[in-house]
Amino acid sequence: MNLKLGPIPDHKPVKITISLCPDIHAALSDYAEIHAREYGKQSSASEIAALMIEKFLTSDREFKRKRRTLISSGDDDRTL
């Protein structure tokens, strides 16, 4: 099986709170279980969700293009 998410890297997370509908939470939990069977390491639904968001953001070309513009225009104070 080839899941879109590979092994989970070690990151220092930033905590946020989101609300999900029960169906999405169940799907994330199922994905986490399948991922654990595939890679031999248990991961929580929140870890899986974070990686899915990361994968989505890194694959969105238009977002990356507009983000570069945002950062270069000085509209963004964050350090990257």
N, C-alpha and C positions, 0 to 999 in steps of 0.2 A: 504494500500500500504506500502511496506517496501523498502524504498530507501536505498542504500548502505551508504549514508551519513546521519547521525542522526542530532540532533540539532547542530547548529554551536556554538562552544565555544568562549569565549572572549579571544583573543590573541593580543599581541602587534605585529603587522605585520612588516616585513622587506620588503620594496618596491623593486620590480624588474620589468623589462619591457620585455614582450614577444610579438611575433607576431603570430597570429592564422589565419588559413584560414577562410573565412566567414562561411562555414558550421559548423566548430567546434565552432565558436563564437555563432552561432544561437542555436546549441545544448546546449551549456552551459547556454545561456539565457533561453531556454525552461526548462532546469533542474532547474534553479533558481526559475522559476515561479512555477513549480510543487512542489519543496521543500517548497516554501512559503505557498502554499495551504496545504501541509502536516503538517507543523510545526507552521504555523501562524506567521511567522516572515520573512519579505522580506530580501533577501540576493542578493548581486550582483554576476554577472558571475565570477568576479575575486575572490571573497570569495569562491565560489563553486569550481573554478579551484584549488585554494590553498589547499582546503580540499581533493580534488581528488588526488592531487600530494602526500599529506601527507599519505593518505590511501594506495596509490600504494607503496610508499617507506617503510611503516611499514609492508606491507604484503610480501615484496620481501626478502625471506630468504637468498638468495645468496648475495644480496646487504648488508644485515645486517652482515653476516659472514665476507665478505671482508672489510667492513667498520671498524669492530672491529680490524682486522689485520692492516689496514691502520693507525688507531689511535694508536694502541699499538706499531707500528714500529717507531713512531715519525715522520712519513711523513706528518702529519696533525698538524698544529700549532693552530687550533681553540680550544677554550674552549667549552666543551660540557656541 
